[in-house]
């Protein structure tokens, strides 16, 4: 019998990163239960609403979800749904079901995450008809591929893979009919920050090399060199969660540089305080009435330490560089 491999620091770090998937889903579940935005599917991934989250956390997640969805939906509309999405480190994301309900489903959505996260998601889909029915409805044949670590249907595919292993990622995506000729949106939310700068640059470079017409949306930390940023890093380190990619999170410029240096033609970045101020203000006013916020400064600091960066290349001249807030 083969000797068991020793448990390494890398395993501990990866386990801590996998736990962030639960954090995000639990926070989204709580915020939707309070009415910040509607997501009728998240309840099938997190049963209980859980303990109360602070109002600034709820508003932060609101800004994240609305900001990312704004760009994602704008891309799909530009491509008239004739496109594909690759959600890198997707966790328990519910975008497939939202887009299907809104008649905005692209040709195919691919999700990639650690095999253990994928196995949990697939188990939930298999055992919850409100999740499995829409997948079956958008699939043309009787049989769809479903095993412990992958799901493949006509319009939705979930793959277990490590994003640091580009050749394995590329091979698996192509095996499940990824089409490099289609306009492609790549999405990562608090994912690249857990990879070293060279690993995330390799991923950005692979994407720029593979797709001639594409957009990469990256949501994660920014301004990490000030005191507030240092405290955020220390808090995560206490949970064995090392921000291996913090160097690229120094500023909005360093966020853009990662893409401009790896083959993308155009890049923009905004901190989430700016994004929050540019969201539809009638809806912002609605959510601000949901809960009293005692410390407005804390919300401001929090939002100033997260950003959305988006990069484009546009051989098909869809007008992707015009996509903004």
Order of alpha helices (4+ residues) and beta strands (2+ residues): alpha-alpha-beta-alpha-beta-alpha-alpha-beta-beta-beta-alpha-beta-alpha-beta-alpha-alpha-beta-alpha-alpha-alpha-beta
